[in-house]
């Protein structure tokens, strides 16, 4: 009797907006480091890397493997330490006995042991004679990191803090102190941890505020995904859905993903939808190559608002700087006409238009473009000491936006201009890919 084939929905396989599960791809080196950090009692963990690189997917896959339960706080811009601590208490649902009344009824009670506090999760219905205890939420009382560590430890949980970098700068010192408290409390609760997910430099921010934490934090960088691993995502999806992407489509998806698995998932999802594949196919199905350009158009349309938000965040002005405003610097970078550049090259280019320009703070301002406050619009290659745009889509959008700004007008042809520039950027991306991985047939972009 033939084994029954499991049917997967398309949204279970390719998941651009949530952590991957069935199409999860192991990355051996970082996986080993995460395993070791989770097993080490008292070790607090900071997992960092570019947006879309797979930090969340990796962590929650590991927590599931280890059978670890958790509470999760998702930070938003401007959040304070008080905000995230209260959020954690709310999730724990901690109550304390407030008063008792003389009644004859079944009541909700629990094992108070010797503690003043009780966890709602441990309560059970029981008859308590003629005494009724009423309870009040503990969040209304003064909260300390010590009590929070105790409650999370008692519940045998870890505390996951997502987008840690969004916490107010002035509160990050307190976050370092809370991590220290959790580390000390691990003597009583061996599995107690804070696991913070953040952008590049998140770990350094904690260490700089409390140097004692340097040896007590596992700083784990999730790198950009290699071309081989991005291909493995596609291959896994093919097996689960019983479909086949051509080599030409696979290589184009991998190239334009720029190391971000989230982009790979989204392009694969769009291609399957356009080929009317919404679940595991009963009959082996080839994904039509001619649908790729249509998928690219869909991707651009779907993400146009995101591109705009990224550009606006990257060019936001806090303090006006002569020759070094974010918009000016991006203009100089585009004018260089290079895929990669270093600070010396950029400085020389600026000085051609302004011989008095010194550029003492140029590196500092360019480094800002690699950080969340500037939407990580650039990346830094430590091996070559050069900078480059985080992906061809963003670079094309920047080029078109700068063109409009220089004309001091908003053109109705922006989308068409964007697509034309994007064609050129994708062709350049193909060229780089071919140099590294061989001469593949990518097709053309006439329909883009």
C-alpha positions in Angstrom: 0.0 0.0 0.0 1.5 3.3 -1.1 2.3 5.8 1.7 -0.1 8.7 1.8 1.6 12.0 0.7 1.2 14.8 3.2 -0.5 17.9 1.7 1.0 21.3 2.6 -0.6 24.6 2.0 1.6 27.1 0.0 1.5 29.5 3.0 3.0 26.8 5.2 6.0 26.3 2.9 7.0 29.7 1.8 6.6 32.1 4.7 8.0 35.7 4.0 6.1 37.2 6.9 6.6 34.7 9.7 9.3 32.3 10.9 9.9 29.3 8.6 9.0 25.9 9.9 8.7 23.1 7.3 11.1 24.9 4.9 13.6 25.7 7.7 17.2 25.4 6.5 20.0 24.5 9.0 23.1 26.7 9.1 25.6 24.6 10.9 28.0 27.1 12.4 25.4 29.5 13.9 23.1 26.6 14.9 25.9 25.1 17.0 26.6 28.4 18.7 22.9 29.0 19.5 22.7 25.4 20.9 25.7 26.0 23.1 24.4 29.3 24.4 20.9 27.8 25.2 22.5 24.9 27.1 24.9 27.2 29.2 23.2 28.1 32.5 23.2 31.7 33.3 24.3 32.8 29.8 22.2 35.6 28.5 21.8 35.7 24.7 21.7 38.5 22.1 21.0 37.3 18.5 21.6 40.1 16.0 21.8 40.6 12.2 20.2 42.4 9.3 16.4 42.6 9.1 15.1 39.6 7.1 18.2 37.5 7.7 16.3 34.8 9.7 17.0 35.6 13.3 13.5 35.0 14.5 13.1 31.8 12.5 16.4 30.4 13.9 15.6 31.2 17.5 12.0 29.8 17.6 13.1 26.7 15.8 15.7 26.1 18.5 13.3 26.8 21.3 10.9 24.2 19.9 13.8 21.7 19.5 14.8 22.1 23.1 11.2 22.1 24.4 11.6 25.5 26.0 8.5 27.6 26.7 8.8 31.4 26.6 7.1 34.7 26.9 7.8 37.2 24.1 7.9 41.0 24.2 7.9 42.8 20.8 9.5 46.2 21.1 8.4 49.2 19.2 10.3 52.5 18.6 10.5 54.6 21.8 9.7 51.7 24.2 11.1 52.1 27.7 12.3 49.5 30.1 9.2 50.0 32.2 7.1 49.3 29.2 8.7 45.9 28.4 8.8 44.8 32.0 5.1 45.5 32.5 4.4 43.7 29.2 6.2 40.6 30.6 4.3 40.8 33.9 1.0 41.0 32.0 1.9 37.8 30.0 2.8 36.0 33.2 -0.7 36.8 34.6 0.6 37.2 38.2 -1.9 37.8 41.0 -1.7 38.1 44.7 -4.3 37.6 47.5 -5.9 40.9 48.4 -8.6 40.1 50.9 -10.8 37.3 52.1 -14.5 37.1 52.6 -16.6 34.7 54.6 -18.8 32.7 52.1 -19.9 29.2 51.5 -19.0 28.4 47.8 -16.6 26.7 45.5 -13.6 29.1 45.0 -10.6 29.4 42.8 -7.5 28.7 44.9 -4.0 27.4 44.6 -0.9 26.2 46.3 0.5 29.4 47.8 3.4 27.6 49.4 5.3 30.3 51.5 5.0 32.9 48.8 3.1 36.1 48.8 2.7 35.8 45.1 0.9 33.2 43.0 0.9 32.5 39.3 -2.5 32.3 37.7 -1.4 29.3 35.6 -1.1 27.3 38.8 -4.5 28.0 40.2 -7.2 25.3 40.4 -10.8 25.1 41.4 -11.3 23.8 44.9 -13.7 24.0 47.9 -12.2 26.1 50.6 -14.8 25.9 53.3 -16.3 29.2 54.1 -13.4 31.4 53.1 -13.1 33.2 49.7 -9.9 34.8 48.6 -10.1 37.7 46.1 -7.0 38.5 44.1 -5.5 41.6 42.5 -3.1 41.8 39.5 0.5 42.0 40.7 1.3 44.4 37.9 -0.4 47.1 40.0 2.4 46.8 42.6 6.0 48.0 42.4 8.0 45.8 40.1 11.7 45.0 40.2 14.0 43.0 37.9 14.6 40.6 40.8 10.9 39.8 41.2 10.4 39.5 37.4 13.4 37.0 37.3 11.8 35.0 40.1 8.4 34.7 38.4 9.8 33.8 35.0 12.2 31.3 36.6 9.4 29.8 38.7 7.3 29.3 35.6 10.3 27.7 33.9 10.2 30.1 31.0 12.7 32.2 29.1 12.0 35.8 28.1 12.4 36.6 24.4 12.7 40.3 23.6 12.2 41.1 19.8 13.6 44.2 18.1 15.7 45.0 21.2 17.4 47.8 19.3 14.2 49.8 19.4 14.4 50.4 23.1 15.1 54.0 24.0 18.9 54.7 24.1 18.7 56.0 27.6 17.2 52.8 28.8 19.7 50.3 27.4 21.9 50.6 30.4 19.0 49.4 32.5 18.5 46.5 30.1 22.1 45.5 30.8 21.5 45.6 34.5 18.3 43.4 34.1 20.4 40.8 32.2 22.8 40.8 35.1 20.0 40.2 37.5 18.7 37.3 35.4 22.2 35.8 35.2 22.5 35.9 39.1 19.1 34.4 39.5 20.1 31.4 37.3 21.8 29.9 40.4 18.3 29.2 41.6 16.6 28.8 38.2 19.2 27.1 35.8 17.0 27.6 32.7 16.3 31.3 33.2 17.4 33.5 30.3 16.8 36.7 28.4 17.1 36.2 24.7 17.2 39.5 22.8 16.8 39.7 19.1 18.2 42.9 17.5 19.9 44.6 14.7 23.6 44.8 14.0 25.6 46.2 17.0 22.8 45.3 19.5 25.3 43.2 21.6 27.9 46.0 21.7 25.3 48.4 23.1 24.7 46.2 26.1 28.4 45.6 26.7 29.3 49.2 26.4 26.9 50.1 29.2 28.1 47.2 31.5 31.5 45.9 30.8 31.0 43.1 33.4 28.5 41.5 31.0 31.1 40.9 28.2 31.9 37.4 29.3 28.3 36.6 30.4 26.5 37.3 27.1 26.6 35.2 24.0 26.7 37.6 21.1 25.5 35.6 18.1 25.4 37.2 14.7 23.1 35.6 12.2 24.9 36.3 8.9 23.5 36.8 5.5 22.4 33.5 4.0 24.8 31.9 1.5 23.6 31.2 -2.1 23.7 27.5 -1.4 21.4 27.8 1.6 19.0 30.1 -0.2 18.9 27.4 -2.9 18.1 24.8 -0.2 15.0 26.8 0.8 13.8 26.6 -2.8 14.7 22.9 -3.1 12.9 22.1 0.2 9.8 24.0 -1.1 9.9 22.0 -4.4 9.8 18.7 -2.5 7.0 19.7 -0.2 4.8 21.1 -3.0 5.9 18.6 -5.7 7.0 21.4 -8.1 10.1 22.4 -9.9 11.7 25.8 -10.5 14.1 25.9 -13.5 17.8 26.6 -12.8 17.4 30.0 -14.4 14.6 31.0 -12.0 16.3 29.6 -9.0 19.5 31.5 -9.7 17.7 34.7 -10.3 15.7 34.4 -7.0 19.0 33.7 -5.1 20.8 36.6 -6.7 18.0 39.2 -6.0 17.5 37.9 -2.5 20.9 39.5 -1.5 21.4 37.0 1.3 17.9 37.6 2.8 15.8 34.4 3.1 12.7 36.5 3.6 13.0 37.8 0.0 13.5 34.2 -1.3 10.3 33.1 0.5 8.3 36.0 -1.0 9.5 35.5 -4.6 8.8 31.8 -4.4 5.4 32.4 -2.9 4.5 34.9 -5.7 5.7 32.5 -8.4 3.7 29.6 -7.1 0.6 31.8 -6.9 1.0 33.0 -10.5 1.3 29.3 -11.5 -1.8 28.5 -9.5 0.0 26.3 -7.0 -1.6 26.8 -3.6 -0.9 23.4 -2.1 1.1 20.2 -2.6 0.4 19.1 -6.2 -0.9 15.7 -6.9 0.9 15.7 -10.2 4.5 17.0 -10.6 4.3 20.6 -11.8 6.9 22.8 -13.5 6.9 26.5 -12.5 6.7 28.4 -15.8 9.8 30.6 -16.4 7.8 33.3 -18.2 6.0 34.1 -15.0 9.2 35.3 -13.3 9.0 38.9 -14.5 5.3 39.0 -13.5 6.3 37.9 -10.1 9.0 40.6 -9.9 6.4 43.3 -10.9 4.2 41.9 -8.1 7.0 42.1 -5.6 7.8 45.7 -6.5 4.2 46.7 -6.3 3.6 44.9 -3.0 6.7 46.4 -1.5 6.6 50.0 -2.9 5.3 51.4 0.3 8.1 49.6 2.2 10.7 51.0 -0.1 9.3 54.5 0.4 9.3 54.1 4.2 12.9 52.8 4.1 14.1 55.8 2.0 12.3 58.3 4.2 13.8 56.8 7.4 17.2 56.7 5.8 17.2 60.3 4.8 15.5 61.8 7.9 17.4 64.9 9.2 17.9 65.5 12.9 20.6 68.1 12.5 21.5 69.9 9.3 25.0 69.2 8.1 26.8 70.9 5.2 27.6 68.4 2.5 26.8 65.6 4.9 23.0 65.5 5.2 21.8 61.9 4.5 20.2 62.8 1.2 23.5 64.5 0.1 25.6 61.5 1.0 23.3 59.1 -0.8 23.6 61.3 -3.8 27.4 61.2 -3.7 27.3 57.4 -3.3 25.1 57.0 -6.4 27.3 59.4 -8.4 30.3 57.2 -7.7 28.6 54.6 -10.0 30.2 51.7 -8.2 28.8 48.5 -6.6 31.1 48.8 -3.7 33.0 51.9 -2.3 35.2 52.9 0.5 35.4 56.0 2.6 38.5 57.4 0.8 36.8 57.1 -2.6 33.6 58.8 -1.4 35.6 61.6 0.3 37.6 62.2 -2.9 34.3 62.4 -4.9 32.8 65.0 -2.5 36.0 67.1 -2.6 35.7 67.5 -6.4 32.7 69.7 -5.8 34.0 71.2 -2.6 37.8 71.5 -2.2 37.4 72.7 1.4 35.6 69.6 2.5 37.5 67.7 5.2 35.2 64.7 5.9 36.4 64.2 9.5 33.0 62.6 10.4 32.3 61.0 7.0 32.8 57.4 8.2 30.6 58.0 11.2 27.7 59.2 9.0 28.2 56.4 6.5 28.2 53.9 9.3 24.8 55.2 10.3 23.3 53.9 7.1 24.2 50.4 8.2 22.1 50.8 11.4 18.3 50.4 12.0 17.8 54.2 12.5 18.7 54.6 8.9 16.9 51.4 7.8 20.1 49.4 7.2 20.1 50.9 3.7 23.9 50.0 3.4 26.0 47.1 4.5 29.6 47.0 5.4 32.0 44.3 4.1 34.6 43.9 6.9 36.9 41.8 4.7 37.3 44.5 2.0 36.5 47.5 4.1 33.8 48.6 1.7 30.1 49.6 1.7 27.3 48.6 -0.6 23.5 48.9 -0.9 21.6 46.2 1.1 19.8 45.0 -2.1 19.2 46.1 -5.7 15.6 47.1 -5.1 16.6 49.6 -2.5 19.4 51.0 -4.6 17.0 51.5 -7.6 14.5 53.2 -5.4 17.1 55.6 -4.0 18.3 56.5 -7.5 14.8 57.3 -8.7 14.0 59.3 -5.5 17.2 61.3 -5.8 16.3 62.1 -9.4 12.9 63.4 -8.5 14.3 65.4 -5.6 16.9 67.1 -7.8 14.1 68.2 -10.1 12.1 69.5 -7.2 9.0 67.8 -8.5 7.0 64.7 -8.0 6.6 62.9 -11.3 3.7 60.6 -12.2 6.3 58.5 -14.1 8.1 57.4 -10.9 7.0 53.8 -11.0 8.0 53.5 -14.7 11.4 55.1 -13.9 11.8 52.8 -10.9 11.2 49.7 -13.1 13.7 50.9 -15.7 16.4 51.6 -13.2 15.7 48.3 -11.4 16.3 46.5 -14.7 19.8 47.9 -14.8 20.4 47.0 -11.2 19.2 43.5 -11.6 21.4 43.1 -14.7 24.4 44.2 -12.6 23.4 41.8 -9.9 23.3 39.0 -12.5 26.8 40.0 -13.6 28.2 39.8 -10.1 26.5 36.4 -9.6 27.9 35.0 -12.9 31.4 36.1 -11.9 31.1 34.2 -8.7 29.0 31.2 -9.7 29.3 30.6 -13.4 27.4 31.6 -16.6 23.7 30.9 -16.1 20.8 31.8 -18.4 18.8 34.4 -16.5 16.5 35.4 -19.2 15.6 39.1 -19.7 13.5 41.8 -18.1 11.4 43.0 -21.0 8.2 42.4 -19.0 9.4 44.1 -15.8 
